[in-house]
Amino acid sequence: MEIQERPANYLGPNLDPTGVKLFPRLLGKGAYALVANRMPRNNSGVVIGSKGALAVDAGINGAMAKQIRALVERLTEKPLLYVVNTNYHGDHTFGNYAFSEKVQIVGHRRTVESMVDLESEKKIRSRNLFGNDAAIADVKTWRKPDRVFDGDFMELDLGDRTVQLWHFGPENTPGDTVVYVPDAKAAWTGNLISNDRVSTMLLECAPREYIDTLARFKNTLDVNRVIPGHGPMGTAAAFDHLIAYLWWLMREVESAIRLGLSSTAAVEAIKLDKQFRVSRFSFASRLNPLLEDFHRLNVMSTYQLLSKECGHGPNANKAA
């Protein structure tokens, strides 16, 4: 279950879709990243084969789903066959309802199992709409995937090419799914991993398990381009960056617990190391305040998980 607590003065990512446009970026023949013009709003993707097309994620509402549909129609005359949900979060799945019944929504079993309470999910995601709750007012039903896969692998046939779906283990959500196109060496990663300089949020998984998942991912697929659910595209260097951050975070929080710091004190004491910030000379440096927010949440989440493992659960609960 997603951690509900947030550190003091936490803002988090702005997911308000107002004014968001998706722009195609060619990754290889018939494979496109659909990149949002405003960070860190949701990205998407399109893969085209001789039989039809596949889209990655459905957007946060019907309007974004309609934009994805329009881009598919612009890029190909082939029918849209599949929409793959990379995770259960509403900003990736609320738009499911706006696709025709002829389009199969595809997701992992654990993603389906997490899609239980629409009103609760809308309430959680509304915290990232910064007052524009009307953006998801059209979402009356939470359409679940029609085609579900279990285990770690599924393949979808688009005709002259196949798209691979992978689940590598505990991640940002229980059913995080990687959409991989082998001939383009491109992977759509949802919230599992971002680009070379941006870390993720620990909402439902401890760093130790997350590192194991990332190691399996890195050593299984040959990835040149990472298309995250949010923010700029990345390269295979994103694996080393996130693994290094999680390893550093785990050591720092374990040290704070051994020294007897409370959860609140640990959040204040463990500042984001400069090696995990975006260079001020980079166009993405404006993401640094968001990275600080993510990091403070990650310290809180990691503290709660590790303190329970070390037998300090009551202290952690009191501090939270």
N, C-alpha and C positions, 0 to 999 in steps of 0.2 A: 504494500500500500504506500502511496506517495506521502512523503513527509509533509505535514501540514504547517508546522511551525516555521516562522521566518525570523531572522535576526532583526534587531531594532533598525528602523530607517531603511529597510530593504525595499527596493523598487522592482527589480526583476526586468525581464525583457518586455518591450512594448510590442504587442502583437495586433494592435489596431489595424485592420486592413484598409482603412480609408486612404484612397489615393495610391494604393499599391498596384504596380504593374509588373507582370512577369515577362522577362525577355529571354528568347531562346539563345543558347550558346552551344554551337556544334561541338560534339565530343568525338564523333566518328560517324561513319555512314549511318544515317537513320537514328542517331542517338543524340538527344538534346537535353541539356540542363535548362530548366526554366527558373531563372534567377530573379528574385524580387529586387525592385529598384530601391527599396528602403530596408536597411538592416535594423533589427534582426527578424524581419517578417519571413513568412514561410516560403521556401523554394519548392519547386516541383520538378518534373522531368517527363520526357516522352521518348519511347523507344518504338521504332517502326519496323515491321517485317512485311513479308509479301501477303500475309493473310489479314493483318490488322495491326493495331497499335496498343501500347500499354502506357498508362500514366502513373506517376509516382505521387501518392498522397492526393487528398481531395480538397484541401483548403479549409479555411475556418468557417466558411458559410457558403450559401448558395451562389452568391455573386462571384466568389473566388473560384468555385467549381465551374461556373459558367465560363469564366475567363480561361481556365485550363482546357475546357472542351473546345472553345473557339480557337485556341492555339493549336490543338491537335488537328482540327479541321483545316487550319491554315497550312500546316506542315505536311499533311498527307490527305489523299482521297480515301485511304483505307479506313475501315470502321474502327472505332475505339472498342477494344475487346475487354480490357482489364484496367482496374485501378487498384494499385497495391497500397495498403496502409502500412507505413513503416512502424507505427506504434498507435496506441489507443487515444492519445491526447486529442482533445477536441479541435485544436488548430490543424490537426492532420486528418481528422475523420468527420467533422461536422458536415462537410460538404458532400459526404457519401450520398445523402438523400437526393441530391440534385442531378445524379447521373441516371440514365435510362435503366430500366430493368434488364435490358439486353447487355448492359455492361456488368461484368462480374467484379464485385469488390472482393479482393483477396487479402487475407491476413493470417497471422499465426494464431494458433489456438489460444495462447495466453493473452493475445490482444483481444480476442473475442470475449474471453472470460473477464477482462477488465472493463468491458463496455456494458455496465450494469445500470448505472443511475445517471440519466441524462441531466437532470436538474442539478445534481451535485457536481458533475463535470463542468457544466456551464458556469456554476458559481466559482469553481476553482480557476477556470480560464479567464473569467471576467476580471480577476485581479490584474491581468496583464492587458486589459483593454483600456485602462486609464480613464474610466468614466463612460466610455462608449459602449455600454451594454447592448445598445440597439443593434450593434454589428452582428450579434448572434440571435436576435429576436426571431429570425426566420427559421431557426433550427427547432422544429417541433418534434422530430423523430430522429433517433440515433440509429441509422442504418448500419447493421453489422455486416461483416464480410459474408458473402454467399459461398465463397470457396475458401476452405480452411486447411492449413497444413500443420502437421505436428512434427516433432523432432527438429532436425537442423537443416533440412534441405527440401526445396521444391523447384521444379522447372516448368516454365510456361512457354508454349510453342507459339511463335508469331509467324510461322511459315518458314522462311529461309534463315531464321535465327531464333535462338532460345534466350530467354532471360532467366537468370538464376535467383532464387530467393534463399537467403541464408539466415539462420538464427544461431548465434554462437554462444549463448548463455546469458547469465544475469548482466543487465546493462542499465540504461537509463529508465527503461520500463521492462516488465517481465517478458514481453513478446517482441522486443525490438527486432526488426527485419531489415536486412541489407539487400538492396536490389542491385544485382551485379550483371553487367554486360561484358562477357569475356573478350569479344573482339575489339571493344573500345577500351578495355581495362578501366572501366568506370564503375564506381560504386556510389549509389545513393544511400546515405547512412542514417537518415532521420536525425534523432537526437543522440545516437550512439557516439558519434565522433564528429568533430567539426573540422576546421582547417588547421594549417600548420602552427598557428599562434593562439588559437582560441580553445579554452578548456570547456568542459561540459558541466552540467548540474548533476549532483548526486541526489536523486529524488527517491530511489527505491533500491539502491545497491551500495554495498560497501566497497572501498577502493581495492581491497584484496581480490574480491571476485571480479571486479571490473577489469583489473589488470589481466587476469587469466583469460577473460573474454576477448580483450583486445589482442592478446598474444595469439590466440587461436585464429582470430580474424586475419591478423597480419601474416601468419604463416600458412594460411589456406588459400588466399586469393592474391592474384597478381594485380595490384591496383596502382594506376598512375594518377587518376583523378578521383578526388573525393568530392561528392556533392552533398553537403550537409543539409539538414532540414532548415537551417537558418544561417544566414551570413555568407561570406565569400567562399568560393570553392577552394579546395586544398589539394595537396599531393600526399604521397605515401609518408612524407615526413610528419604528418599529423599523428600517426601512430606513436612514434617515438616521443613527440611532444606531450601527448596526453598520458602515456605510461609514465614518463618522468615526473609529470605534475602529480599524478595519483600516488606514486611511490614517495615523493617528497611530502605530500600532504599527510599520508598515513604515518610517517615517521614523526612529523611535527606534532600531530594530535596525540599519538601514543606518548610522546615526551611530556606533553601538557597534562595528560591523565596521571602519569607517574609522579609528576611534581605536585599533584593535588589541585590543579586549577579547575574551576567550575567551567561549565559549557560557555557561559557568557564571557568569562575571562579569557578562555581560549580563543573565542571569536575576535576579541580585541587584540590579543597578543600575537596571533599568527597572521602576520601580514603577507599579502601575496608577493612572492619573490619576483624581482625584476626580470628574471629569466623567463617568467611565464606571462609577462605583460607584452602588449604589442608596442613595437618601437614607435616613438613619437614621430618618426619620419615616414611611417607607413600610412596609407590612406585609411586603413582600418583602425588607426589609433583611437578614434572616437569611441571604440568599443571598450576601452579600458575601464571606465566607470561600471559598465555592465559586468566585466570580468571580476572586478572587485566584489560586486554583489554576489555573483556566482560563488566566488571563493568563500565569502563569509557564510553563505548557506552550506557549502560543502564542509566547512569546519564544524558547524553545528551538527550536520547529519552524521559525519564521521565520528564525532565525539560520542553521540548517542549510541551508535552501533558498537564502537570499540569499548566504551565504558561498560556496556552490558556484557561483552565477552570477557572483560577483566573482572567482572563481579562488582561493578560500581553502578549498577542500574539505578538504585534509588537516588544517588547523588546526581546522576545525569537528568533524571526526571525532574528533580527539584530545581536544577539549574535551568532547564528548558522552560 
